[in-house]
Amino acid sequence: MFTIKDVASDAGVSTATVSRVLNHDSRVAGVTREKVITSIEKLGYRLHPAARSLKVGETRFVGIIVPEVSNIFFMSLFGYMEAVLRKEGYTAILCSSANSVAGEVEQLKYLTDKFVDGLIVIPAGNDGTHFSHLKECNIPIVMIDREYAEVAGDSVLVRNDEGTKEAVTALIGDGFDRIGFVGGDVNQMTSRERFEGYKQALAAAGVAFEPECVALSGMDVESGYSGMKELLSKPDHPQAFFFVNLMVALGAVQYLVEMPAAVQEKIVCASFDNVFYSSLMQHCRYFVAQPAKEMGTLAAQLLIARIQHKSSGSYQSIRLKTTLIKK
């Protein structure tokens, strides 16, 4: 493997001159620059990325941690974030926490060991103390969709309670006075806020809150299936349901279609999240759409600003509005 000394010797210049060419220093004369570039190409010299990162103090890598890669909403966010990062010369490293704080700790160590310039995280839990060392390492962080209150960083969120309240209110307006709530995890911010919006809608309409209409079964497909099974197994089950997210909705509808047609035709549902296949879910009448493009774009822009300006004050927690879509 050829070294920078070999390039300098072949081009007849000093190693400092070669270094200036590699770092696009305008002080190097055009003829000299061409000689160095010719030698680099002839020898096939490449500066090791790790060595360069230590020299210039950046890697141009950004770590992104999501709870699960099977969730199409999370992947939509990643796509929008990656597009902005790539345009600015950054490479995104995608990691999954597998919906656990332990997994998040593991991926956080992996990414910080890679000397990433910054992090964008969709938190998996309720306590973010394992992120406390980032400030000492001068690694900026932006949280998206959810946030850890104790972590010093920007966040891009939506108004979960308002979006849920609007959807449940629409079901009440359609004549349903008993509405089930399926899915949810008390350790996750979005789940708690959406459950609060559900209760707000009932209270505003004068509808009694019934704990037996609630199945806080989790946030994934399996949770939706088991939660819907639990509620529909009750003789006096609700005729309308709200699903905490689209993964839960998929599982709940999967169980529903296994029921007799006489049961299915009486059920009407609403769900948080809206993606390209939502309209195929025939039992869902309403969807709460999150502005995924705006969320992902804004999160990436906030992180780039933190990386490039090295600032640490005036963190922003931005809440965006959702949109209720009727199928």
Residue frames relative to the residue before (quaternion, step in Angstrom):
aa qw qx qy qz dx dy dz
M 1.0000 0.0000 0.0000 0.0000 0.00 0.00 0.00
F 0.3794 -0.7410 0.5133 0.2085 3.56 -0.81 1.03
T 0.3028 -0.7544 0.5635 0.1473 3.53 -1.16 0.75
I 0.6913 -0.4519 0.3528 0.4399 3.54 -1.32 0.08
K 0.5953 0.5572 -0.3583 0.4547 3.61 1.17 -0.57
D 0.6336 0.5280 -0.3299 0.4593 3.59 1.03 -0.76
V 0.6411 0.5146 -0.3193 0.4714 3.57 1.00 -0.83
A 0.6516 0.5196 -0.3120 0.4562 3.58 0.94 -0.93
S 0.6608 0.5094 -0.3032 0.4603 3.58 0.95 -0.90
D 0.6780 0.4977 -0.2951 0.4534 3.58 0.89 -0.89
A 0.7227 0.4245 -0.2393 0.4902 3.58 1.04 -0.82
G 0.4107 -0.7272 0.4601 0.3015 3.59 1.27 -0.28
V 0.5843 0.5368 -0.3894 0.4678 3.57 1.07 0.76
S 0.6050 -0.5417 0.4226 0.4024 3.57 -1.29 0.01
T 0.6227 -0.5321 0.4106 0.4007 3.57 -1.28 0.35
A 0.5890 0.5742 -0.3635 0.4373 3.60 1.15 -0.59
T 0.6417 0.5183 -0.3206 0.4656 3.57 1.04 -0.79
V 0.6316 0.5189 -0.3308 0.4716 3.58 0.98 -0.84
S 0.6449 0.5279 -0.3169 0.4528 3.58 0.97 -0.87
R 0.6481 0.5151 -0.3214 0.4597 3.58 1.02 -0.82
V 0.6313 0.5222 -0.3314 0.4679 3.59 1.02 -0.75
L 0.6613 0.5160 -0.3018 0.4531 3.58 0.93 -0.92
N 0.7368 0.3858 -0.2097 0.5141 3.57 1.14 -0.67
H 0.4818 -0.7162 0.4009 0.3068 3.58 1.31 0.45
D 0.2176 0.7866 -0.5383 0.2100 3.56 0.97 0.88
S 0.3946 -0.7608 0.4721 0.2064 3.58 -0.61 1.16
R 0.5589 0.6286 -0.3894 0.3753 3.60 1.21 -0.25
V 0.5866 0.5711 -0.3791 0.4312 3.62 1.21 -0.28
A 0.4724 -0.6922 0.4756 0.2673 3.57 -0.81 1.05
G 0.6495 -0.5722 0.3535 0.3545 3.54 -1.15 0.72
V 0.6647 0.5032 -0.3092 0.4576 3.59 0.91 -0.91
T 0.6575 0.5061 -0.3002 0.4706 3.57 0.97 -0.91
R 0.6271 0.5449 -0.3303 0.4480 3.56 0.98 -0.86
E 0.6651 0.5115 -0.3008 0.4534 3.58 0.93 -0.95
K 0.6277 0.5329 -0.3337 0.4589 3.60 1.04 -0.79
V 0.6711 0.4943 -0.2993 0.4645 3.58 0.92 -0.89
I 0.6536 0.5145 -0.3126 0.4587 3.58 0.93 -0.89
T 0.6307 0.5347 -0.3270 0.4575 3.58 1.02 -0.82
S 0.6701 0.4925 -0.2958 0.4700 3.58 0.96 -0.88
I 0.6194 0.5440 -0.3379 0.4542 3.58 1.03 -0.79
E 0.6880 0.4791 -0.2778 0.4691 3.55 0.90 -0.96
K 0.6522 0.5281 -0.3143 0.4437 3.59 0.97 -0.86
L 0.7484 0.3934 -0.2114 0.4903 3.58 0.93 -0.91
G 0.3700 -0.7420 0.4796 0.2873 3.56 1.25 -0.36
Y 0.2534 0.8062 -0.4969 0.1973 3.55 1.14 0.70
R 0.0005 -0.7764 0.6302 -0.0031 3.55 -1.08 0.82
L 0.3801 -0.7042 0.5551 0.2267 3.55 -0.97 0.92
H 0.4576 -0.6930 0.4800 0.2829 3.59 -0.74 1.04
P 0.5356 -0.6668 0.4119 0.3143 3.62 -0.79 1.03
A 0.6554 0.5175 -0.3276 0.4419 3.59 0.93 -0.84
A 0.6480 0.5138 -0.3196 0.4625 3.55 1.01 -0.81
R 0.6491 0.5129 -0.3192 0.4623 3.55 0.99 -0.82
S 0.6495 0.5294 -0.3295 0.4351 3.59 0.94 -0.85
L 0.6460 0.5061 -0.3231 0.4712 3.58 1.03 -0.73
K 0.6616 0.5275 -0.3017 0.4394 3.56 1.06 -0.78
V 0.7980 0.3057 -0.1491 0.4976 3.58 0.79 -1.03
G 0.4938 -0.7070 0.4033 0.3062 3.59 1.26 -0.07
E 0.7447 0.2808 -0.2273 0.5612 3.60 1.16 0.47
T 0.3280 -0.7515 0.5426 0.1823 3.54 -1.23 0.55
R 0.3158 -0.7462 0.4964 0.3116 3.58 1.28 -0.54
F 0.5299 0.5732 -0.4316 0.4520 3.58 1.18 0.63
V 0.0963 -0.7644 0.6356 0.0490 3.56 -1.11 0.79
G 0.2868 -0.7657 0.5533 0.1591 3.56 -0.85 0.99
I 0.0835 -0.7777 0.6223 0.0311 3.55 -1.01 0.88
I 0.0827 -0.8013 0.5924 0.0136 3.59 -0.67 1.13
V 0.0448 -0.7875 0.6146 -0.0099 3.56 -0.78 1.09
P 0.5940 -0.5940 0.3912 0.3758 3.63 -1.10 0.50
E 0.7942 -0.0992 0.0871 0.5931 3.60 1.05 -0.73
V 0.4135 -0.7280 0.4944 0.2338 3.57 -1.01 0.80
S 0.5774 0.5925 -0.3822 0.4117 3.62 1.23 -0.18
N 0.5900 0.5696 -0.3617 0.4433 3.58 1.27 -0.29
I 0.3722 -0.7772 0.4631 0.2073 3.56 -0.37 1.25
F 0.5909 0.5575 -0.3792 0.4430 3.61 1.11 -0.50
F 0.6515 0.5038 -0.3134 0.4728 3.58 0.95 -0.85
M 0.6693 0.4917 -0.3030 0.4674 3.58 1.00 -0.80
S 0.5886 0.5450 -0.3653 0.4723 3.58 1.16 -0.53
L 0.6351 0.5178 -0.3202 0.4755 3.55 0.98 -0.86
F 0.6492 0.5240 -0.3196 0.4493 3.57 0.91 -0.92
G 0.6475 0.5369 -0.3225 0.4341 3.58 0.93 -0.88
Y 0.6843 0.4711 -0.2858 0.4777 3.58 0.92 -0.87
M 0.6479 0.5076 -0.3234 0.4669 3.60 1.01 -0.76
E 0.6688 0.5197 -0.3002 0.4387 3.56 0.89 -0.96
A 0.6215 0.5522 -0.3423 0.4377 3.59 1.03 -0.75
V 0.6714 0.4799 -0.2927 0.4830 3.59 0.97 -0.86
L 0.6582 0.5160 -0.3072 0.4540 3.59 0.92 -0.92
R 0.6635 0.5134 -0.3064 0.4498 3.58 0.91 -0.93
K 0.6338 0.5408 -0.3258 0.4469 3.57 1.01 -0.82
E 0.7232 0.4126 -0.2276 0.5050 3.57 1.13 -0.68
G 0.6256 -0.5999 0.3188 0.3835 3.58 1.27 0.27
Y 0.5645 0.5857 -0.3916 0.4300 3.58 1.23 0.37
T 0.2856 -0.7315 0.5948 0.1722 3.55 -1.18 0.66
A 0.2990 -0.7703 0.5423 0.1519 3.56 -0.81 1.05
I 0.1685 -0.7498 0.6332 0.0922 3.56 -1.04 0.89
L 0.1885 -0.8167 0.5401 0.0761 3.58 -0.43 1.24
C 0.0081 0.7864 -0.6162 0.0421 3.57 -0.91 1.00
S 0.2677 -0.7482 0.5837 0.1665 3.57 -1.20 0.57
S 0.3419 -0.7364 0.5493 0.1979 3.56 -1.01 0.85
A 0.3467 -0.7580 0.4754 0.2816 3.57 1.34 -0.11
N 0.6229 -0.6024 0.3182 0.3845 3.55 1.03 0.92
S 0.6583 0.4747 -0.3353 0.4783 3.60 1.03 0.67
V 0.5464 -0.6034 0.4672 0.3450 3.56 -1.15 0.63
A 0.6070 0.5553 -0.3533 0.4453 3.59 1.05 -0.73
G 0.6597 0.4908 -0.2991 0.4842 3.57 0.99 -0.83
E 0.6278 0.5383 -0.3247 0.4590 3.56 1.06 -0.74
V 0.6318 0.5237 -0.3210 0.4728 3.58 1.01 -0.83
E 0.6540 0.5253 -0.3032 0.4521 3.57 0.96 -0.91
Q 0.7040 0.4523 -0.2690 0.4770 3.59 0.87 -0.94
L 0.5970 0.5588 -0.3556 0.4527 3.58 1.11 -0.64
K 0.6527 0.4999 -0.3122 0.4761 3.59 0.96 -0.84
Y 0.6351 0.5398 -0.3263 0.4458 3.58 0.97 -0.87
L 0.7146 0.4654 -0.2597 0.4531 3.57 0.85 -0.99
T 0.6607 0.4828 -0.3200 0.4774 3.59 0.97 -0.76
D 0.6079 0.5387 -0.3493 0.4672 3.60 1.14 -0.57
K 0.6532 0.4927 -0.2954 0.4933 3.56 1.24 -0.52
F 0.3942 -0.7476 0.4488 0.2903 3.61 1.32 0.04
V 0.1198 0.8068 -0.5660 0.1198 3.58 0.89 0.91
D 0.5097 -0.6627 0.4626 0.2950 3.56 -1.13 0.66
G 0.8048 -0.0626 0.0633 0.5868 3.58 1.17 -0.46
L 0.2887 -0.7570 0.5663 0.1509 3.56 -1.32 0.27
I 0.0866 -0.7220 0.6806 0.0894 3.53 -1.25 0.65
V 0.0246 -0.8412 0.5364 -0.0638 3.56 -0.60 1.16
I 0.1890 -0.6884 0.6840 0.1505 3.51 -1.21 0.74
P 0.3582 -0.7899 0.4491 0.2148 3.61 -0.13 1.25
A 0.3619 -0.7466 0.5267 0.1849 3.55 -1.13 0.76
G 0.8107 0.2625 -0.1125 0.5111 3.58 1.15 -0.50
N 0.6416 -0.5401 0.4148 0.3528 3.50 -1.28 -0.55
D 0.7503 0.3084 -0.1558 0.5636 3.57 1.29 -0.33
G 0.1372 -0.8438 0.5177 0.0354 3.56 -0.55 1.17
T 0.2505 0.8071 -0.5079 0.1670 3.60 1.13 0.50
H 0.6007 0.5738 -0.3651 0.4202 3.62 1.16 -0.45
F 0.6284 0.5096 -0.3441 0.4765 3.60 1.27 -0.02
S 0.4130 0.7698 -0.4325 0.2232 3.59 1.29 -0.16
H 0.6631 0.5364 -0.3167 0.4151 3.62 1.05 -0.65
L 0.4910 0.6881 -0.4304 0.3165 3.60 1.21 -0.29
K 0.6310 0.5443 -0.3410 0.4352 3.57 1.01 -0.79
E 0.6500 0.5105 -0.3093 0.4704 3.57 1.03 -0.81
C 0.6946 0.4553 -0.2602 0.4924 3.57 1.11 -0.74
N 0.3755 -0.7484 0.4603 0.2951 3.58 1.35 -0.12
I 0.4180 0.6669 -0.4936 0.3700 3.57 1.00 0.91
P 0.2863 -0.7779 0.5298 0.1792 3.63 -0.42 1.12
I 0.1317 -0.7904 0.5957 0.0554 3.55 -1.17 0.64
V 0.1002 -0.7444 0.6568 0.0668 3.52 -1.19 0.73
M 0.2080 -0.7673 0.5964 0.1109 3.58 -0.87 0.98
I 0.0910 -0.8036 0.5879 0.0166 3.54 -0.98 0.86
D 0.8000 0.2401 -0.2403 0.4945 3.57 -1.12 0.86
R 0.7758 -0.0024 0.0230 0.6305 3.58 1.05 -0.84
E 0.1447 -0.7996 0.5722 0.1107 3.58 -1.22 0.22
Y 0.3364 -0.6614 0.6225 0.2487 3.51 -1.36 0.39
A 0.4367 -0.7364 0.4505 0.2532 3.59 -0.53 1.16
E 0.7295 0.4561 -0.2490 0.4447 3.59 1.01 -0.77
V 0.5814 0.5805 -0.3784 0.4265 3.61 1.26 -0.05
A 0.3715 -0.7274 0.5370 0.2109 3.58 -0.87 1.00
G 0.4869 0.6373 -0.4702 0.3684 3.55 -0.23 1.27
D 0.5789 -0.5653 0.4505 0.3773 3.54 -1.31 0.18
S 0.0910 -0.7908 0.6007 0.0739 3.57 -1.24 0.34
V 0.1687 -0.7493 0.6347 0.0856 3.53 -1.21 0.73
L 0.0503 0.8195 -0.5581 0.1201 3.55 -0.42 1.28
V 0.3326 -0.6940 0.5753 0.2770 3.55 -1.32 -0.11
R 0.5600 -0.5873 0.4639 0.3553 3.55 -1.29 0.26
N 0.1886 -0.8483 0.4883 0.0793 3.54 0.33 1.34
D 0.6762 0.4980 -0.3098 0.4459 3.57 0.89 -0.89
E 0.6649 0.5064 -0.3096 0.4535 3.58 0.95 -0.86
G 0.6536 0.5209 -0.3170 0.4484 3.59 0.96 -0.85
T 0.6702 0.4875 -0.2912 0.4780 3.55 0.97 -0.88
K 0.6301 0.5417 -0.3314 0.4469 3.57 0.96 -0.88
E 0.6568 0.5176 -0.3141 0.4495 3.59 0.94 -0.84
A 0.6738 0.4941 -0.2998 0.4604 3.59 0.95 -0.86
V 0.6758 0.4798 -0.2953 0.4753 3.59 0.89 -0.91
T 0.6127 0.5411 -0.3391 0.4656 3.59 1.07 -0.71
A 0.6296 0.5299 -0.3298 0.4626 3.59 1.06 -0.76
L 0.6457 0.5055 -0.3227 0.4726 3.60 1.01 -0.77
I 0.6314 0.5177 -0.3271 0.4757 3.56 1.03 -0.78
G 0.6477 0.5276 -0.3025 0.4590 3.57 1.04 -0.82
D 0.6501 0.5008 -0.3082 0.4812 3.58 1.22 -0.48
G 0.6682 -0.5492 0.2832 0.4144 3.57 1.29 0.13
F 0.5557 0.6009 -0.4020 0.4104 3.61 1.24 0.11
D 0.1323 -0.8159 0.5601 0.0559 3.57 -0.76 1.05
R 0.7065 0.2920 -0.2488 0.5946 3.60 1.31 0.13
I 0.0282 0.8220 -0.5606 0.0962 3.55 -0.40 1.26
G 0.3237 -0.7623 0.5339 0.1706 3.54 -0.77 1.05
F 0.2254 -0.7349 0.6230 0.1448 3.55 -1.24 0.56
V 0.0670 -0.8327 0.5492 -0.0212 3.58 -0.51 1.22
G 0.7785 0.2800 -0.2460 0.5050 3.55 -0.90 0.99
G 0.4582 0.6882 -0.4936 0.2699 3.52 -1.30 0.18
D 0.0903 -0.7674 0.6347 0.0124 3.51 -1.25 0.63
V 0.4195 -0.7390 0.4677 0.2433 3.60 -0.58 1.13
N 0.6430 0.5274 -0.3224 0.4521 3.60 1.23 -0.33
Q 0.6908 0.4456 -0.2787 0.4966 3.60 1.25 -0.05
M 0.5391 -0.6784 0.4122 0.2813 3.51 -0.84 1.10
T 0.6671 0.5063 -0.3174 0.4447 3.60 0.83 -0.93
S 0.6410 0.5327 -0.3200 0.4505 3.55 0.99 -0.84
R 0.6695 0.4993 -0.3025 0.4593 3.58 0.87 -0.94
E 0.6819 0.4904 -0.2966 0.4544 3.58 0.90 -0.90
R 0.6627 0.4927 -0.3170 0.4665 3.60 0.98 -0.72
F 0.6209 0.5205 -0.3402 0.4774 3.57 1.08 -0.67
E 0.6282 0.5264 -0.3272 0.4703 3.57 1.06 -0.76
G 0.6446 0.5202 -0.3172 0.4618 3.61 1.01 -0.79
Y 0.6001 0.5579 -0.3341 0.4659 3.56 1.13 -0.75
K 0.6971 0.4599 -0.2730 0.4774 3.58 0.86 -0.97
Q 0.6126 0.5500 -0.3484 0.4481 3.60 1.08 -0.70
A 0.6491 0.5234 -0.3170 0.4520 3.58 0.98 -0.87
L 0.6475 0.5136 -0.3165 0.4655 3.58 0.97 -0.87
A 0.6756 0.5044 -0.2957 0.4492 3.57 0.87 -0.97
A 0.6609 0.5213 -0.3094 0.4424 3.57 0.94 -0.89
A 0.7252 0.4122 -0.2348 0.4990 3.58 1.12 -0.67
G 0.4985 -0.6727 0.4203 0.3497 3.58 1.28 0.01
V 0.4644 0.6604 -0.4483 0.3836 3.58 1.22 0.54
A 0.4647 -0.7047 0.4647 0.2674 3.57 -0.79 1.02
F 0.3929 -0.6844 0.5613 0.2493 3.56 -1.08 0.79
E 0.0904 -0.8004 0.5925 0.0075 3.57 -0.81 1.07
P 0.3918 -0.7426 0.4910 0.2320 3.63 -0.42 1.14
E 0.6385 0.5467 -0.3332 0.4270 3.61 1.08 -0.67
C 0.6301 0.5111 -0.3356 0.4787 3.61 1.30 -0.11
V 0.6484 0.5189 -0.2941 0.4731 3.57 1.31 0.07
A 0.0143 -0.7695 0.6384 -0.0071 3.56 -1.02 0.90
L 0.0924 -0.8023 0.5895 0.0159 3.59 -0.06 1.32
S 0.0685 0.8821 -0.4563 0.0947 3.53 0.57 1.24
G 0.7193 -0.3757 0.2757 0.5152 3.62 1.18 -0.32
M 0.5286 -0.6736 0.4447 0.2628 3.56 -1.31 -0.07
D 0.6636 0.5110 -0.3100 0.4498 3.62 1.22 0.08
V 0.7594 -0.3813 0.2657 0.4554 3.57 -1.33 0.00
E 0.6577 0.5175 -0.3087 0.4520 3.56 0.90 -0.94
S 0.6319 0.5398 -0.3210 0.4542 3.57 1.08 -0.76
G 0.6439 0.5205 -0.3167 0.4629 3.55 1.03 -0.77
Y 0.6408 0.5274 -0.3153 0.4602 3.55 1.01 -0.85
S 0.7127 0.4536 -0.2624 0.4663 3.57 0.79 -1.03
G 0.6440 0.5310 -0.3236 0.4456 3.59 1.03 -0.77
M 0.6661 0.4854 -0.2980 0.4815 3.57 0.97 -0.86
K 0.6214 0.5402 -0.3325 0.4600 3.55 1.05 -0.76
E 0.6428 0.5376 -0.3127 0.4472 3.55 0.98 -0.89
L 0.7274 0.4407 -0.2541 0.4605 3.58 0.81 -0.99
L 0.6961 0.4704 -0.2892 0.4588 3.60 0.93 -0.83
S 0.5751 0.5883 -0.3837 0.4195 3.60 1.22 -0.25
K 0.5989 0.5630 -0.3578 0.4431 3.59 1.28 -0.28
P 0.5482 -0.6531 0.4080 0.3264 3.63 -0.82 0.93
D 0.7722 0.3048 -0.1592 0.5343 3.58 1.02 -0.80
H 0.1531 0.8356 -0.5141 0.1188 3.57 1.03 0.80
P 0.5954 -0.5674 0.4253 0.3778 3.61 -1.19 0.50
Q 0.4083 -0.6901 0.5390 0.2581 3.55 -1.30 0.35
A 0.7376 0.2869 -0.1931 0.5800 3.57 1.31 -0.16
F 0.0930 -0.8114 0.5770 0.0037 3.56 -1.07 0.79
F 0.1865 -0.7329 0.6388 0.1416 3.53 -1.27 0.58
F 0.2217 -0.7810 0.5760 0.0961 3.56 -0.91 1.04
V 0.5197 -0.7036 0.3966 0.2785 3.56 -0.79 1.07
N 0.7832 -0.0826 0.0222 0.6158 3.61 1.18 -0.50
L 0.6977 -0.5073 0.3085 0.4008 3.57 -1.27 0.20
M 0.5886 0.5545 -0.3778 0.4509 3.61 1.12 -0.53
V 0.6423 0.4965 -0.3048 0.4981 3.57 1.01 -0.82
A 0.6283 0.5471 -0.3301 0.4437 3.57 1.00 -0.83
L 0.6354 0.5357 -0.3311 0.4468 3.59 0.98 -0.83
G 0.6866 0.4756 -0.2839 0.4710 3.56 0.92 -0.90
A 0.6504 0.5257 -0.3135 0.4498 3.57 0.98 -0.86
V 0.6751 0.4762 -0.2928 0.4814 3.57 0.93 -0.88
Q 0.5808 0.5728 -0.3691 0.4454 3.59 1.11 -0.64
Y 0.6760 0.4585 -0.2973 0.4944 3.58 0.95 -0.83
L 0.6383 0.5581 -0.3326 0.4128 3.56 0.95 -0.86
V 0.6875 0.4841 -0.2988 0.4514 3.60 0.91 -0.84
E 0.5997 0.5398 -0.3645 0.4649 3.59 1.26 -0.17
M 0.5790 0.5861 -0.3651 0.4336 3.56 1.29 -0.23
P 0.6468 -0.5097 0.3809 0.4205 3.61 -1.20 0.34
A 0.6336 -0.5597 0.3829 0.3725 3.56 -1.14 0.66
A 0.6155 0.5690 -0.3430 0.4240 3.59 1.06 -0.74
V 0.6552 0.4766 -0.3041 0.5010 3.59 1.15 -0.60
Q 0.6597 0.5477 -0.3056 0.4140 3.55 0.88 -1.01
E 0.6996 0.5134 -0.2923 0.4019 3.57 0.80 -0.98
K 0.6649 0.4953 -0.3077 0.4668 3.59 1.22 -0.29
I 0.6388 0.5696 -0.3065 0.4166 3.59 1.26 -0.35
V 0.0319 -0.7617 0.6471 0.0081 3.55 -1.04 0.89
C 0.1059 -0.8282 0.5503 0.0090 3.57 -0.91 0.93
A 0.1323 -0.7285 0.6610 0.1220 3.51 -1.41 0.27
S 0.0890 -0.8177 0.5682 0.0216 3.57 -1.10 0.63
F 0.4360 -0.6188 0.5761 0.3084 3.52 -1.24 0.55
D 0.7500 0.3198 -0.3190 0.4832 3.56 -1.12 0.89
N 0.0085 0.7693 -0.6382 0.0278 3.49 -1.21 0.69
V 0.0407 0.7891 -0.6097 0.0629 3.57 -0.73 1.10
F 0.7784 -0.3999 0.2196 0.4312 3.55 -1.32 0.07
Y 0.7387 0.4013 -0.2478 0.4815 3.63 1.06 -0.56
S 0.3629 0.7671 -0.4741 0.2347 3.61 1.23 0.05
S 0.6474 0.5513 -0.3240 0.4148 3.57 0.97 -0.81
L 0.6067 0.5682 -0.3505 0.4315 3.59 1.24 -0.36
M 0.5982 0.5534 -0.3590 0.4550 3.58 1.26 -0.30
Q 0.2509 -0.8596 0.4261 0.1285 3.52 0.27 1.37
H 0.6706 0.5071 -0.3179 0.4383 3.61 1.09 -0.50
C 0.6442 0.5241 -0.3207 0.4554 3.60 1.24 -0.32
R 0.2314 -0.8002 0.5450 0.0957 3.56 -0.66 1.14
Y 0.8000 0.1795 -0.0733 0.5678 3.58 1.11 -0.72
F 0.0726 -0.7693 0.6333 0.0414 3.53 -1.20 0.69
V 0.2956 -0.7243 0.5952 0.1838 3.57 -1.05 0.83
A 0.1786 -0.8216 0.5374 0.0653 3.57 -0.33 1.27
Q 0.2387 -0.7522 0.5995 0.1335 3.54 -0.93 0.96
P 0.4672 -0.6831 0.4792 0.2925 3.63 -1.02 0.73
A 0.1505 -0.8580 0.4849 0.0782 3.58 0.55 1.23
K 0.6624 0.5093 -0.3218 0.4453 3.60 0.87 -0.87
E 0.6684 0.4903 -0.2957 0.4747 3.57 0.93 -0.90
M 0.6443 0.5299 -0.3171 0.4511 3.57 1.00 -0.82
G 0.7064 0.4711 -0.2659 0.4565 3.57 0.80 -1.04
T 0.6536 0.5192 -0.3057 0.4581 3.55 0.97 -0.89
L 0.6823 0.4956 -0.2832 0.4568 3.56 0.88 -0.97
A 0.6382 0.5318 -0.3292 0.4489 3.60 0.97 -0.82
A 0.6725 0.4884 -0.2945 0.4716 3.58 0.92 -0.91
Q 0.6531 0.5148 -0.3181 0.4552 3.59 0.97 -0.82
L 0.6388 0.5244 -0.3239 0.4606 3.58 0.99 -0.81
L 0.6701 0.4954 -0.3060 0.4602 3.58 0.94 -0.86
I 0.6396 0.5238 -0.3316 0.4545 3.59 0.91 -0.85
A 0.6393 0.5234 -0.3244 0.4606 3.58 0.99 -0.81
R 0.6487 0.5067 -0.3146 0.4727 3.59 0.99 -0.80
I 0.6644 0.5078 -0.3099 0.4524 3.59 0.91 -0.88
Q 0.7472 0.4442 -0.2331 0.4358 3.55 0.77 -1.05
H 0.7612 0.3636 -0.2026 0.4973 3.58 1.04 -0.69
K 0.3320 -0.7916 0.4635 0.2199 3.57 1.37 -0.04
S 0.3938 0.7284 -0.4753 0.2975 3.60 1.10 0.63
S 0.1765 -0.8102 0.5528 0.0828 3.58 -1.13 0.56
G 0.6376 0.5558 -0.3263 0.4221 3.61 1.23 -0.03
S 0.8229 0.2873 -0.1922 0.4510 3.51 -1.41 0.12
Y 0.0590 0.8152 -0.5702 0.0823 3.57 0.66 1.08
Q 0.2883 -0.7694 0.5530 0.1384 3.54 -1.07 0.82
S 0.0971 -0.7339 0.6670 0.0849 3.54 -1.16 0.72
I 0.0848 -0.8433 0.5303 -0.0196 3.55 -0.11 1.35
R 0.1386 -0.7840 0.6032 0.0477 3.57 -0.87 1.03
L 0.1491 -0.8002 0.5784 0.0548 3.57 -0.67 1.12
K 0.5172 -0.6497 0.4678 0.3025 3.57 -1.17 0.59
T 0.3386 -0.6953 0.5940 0.2216 3.53 -1.26 0.54
T 0.2976 -0.7374 0.5759 0.1900 3.57 -1.32 0.18
L 0.3169 -0.7431 0.5563 0.1948 3.59 -0.84 0.94
I 0.1098 -0.7957 0.5952 0.0234 3.55 -0.78 1.07
K 0.1816 -0.7678 0.6058 0.1028 3.56 -0.86 0.97
K 0.3996 -0.7351 0.5023 0.2185 3.55 -0.79 1.06
